Amino acid sequence: MGRLNSDDRRSPLARKLGVFIAVLLVAMVLGRGLGEAAPSNPADTVHRFYDALLNTMQNGPSLGDKGRYDRLAPVIGQSFDVPYMAQKAIGSGWTKLTSTQQQAVTEAFQRYMTATYADRFDSYSGEKFQVRGVEPSSFGTIVQSQIVKSDGAPVSINYLMHENSGAWQIADVYLTGTISQLATLRSQFSAVLARQGVDGLIAMLNEKAETLVANNKS
């Protein structure tokens, strides 16, 4: 009660300033929780992605495949530089595509990525997501992380980050810490492009995404 009486003796201006600061702090916290503010550093992006992934896993069975997909879709779009990744996965053939084809590839690539995460991270059994540090490299900024499985075994997953329009986004994922996801996808995509062309690749990505979402295994 003593502190309350002391606060009451403040000037009207001081009381108004205190209320303003309190409201501002609440708005900042709520804005961060809702993802309104752009991540200020590379680790923030990975933290936010992991938070969303963990929440989706914890609610995985009740959400089902489609629900997990819908929940992760905006997070994937915010956390990953999907157009950049799609271009790198296609390789040198990207410049030969029309703008319509590039857009179609990018959209199909994002559907496939989202469906893959929704399928693989479908339930929670005590896994932990840990961001371990940020390290500059000759080809970009690396966020080092690991997923600790329910049996305690750690799996290294590192992220290549770059700034895109003032926000830090994921540009590549290194599975087990060293295996480039983009390099793996480029090898897979090149075979499809050689056999079926870009329309075949777009169809394949959309079909795979639809199959993963339709699994309904949860």
Beta strands, then each sheet from edge to edge (+ up, - down):
strand 1: 128-137
strand 2: 140-148
strand 3: 154-164
strand 4: 167-175
strand 5: 179-180
sheet 1: 1+ 2- 3+ 4- 5+
end
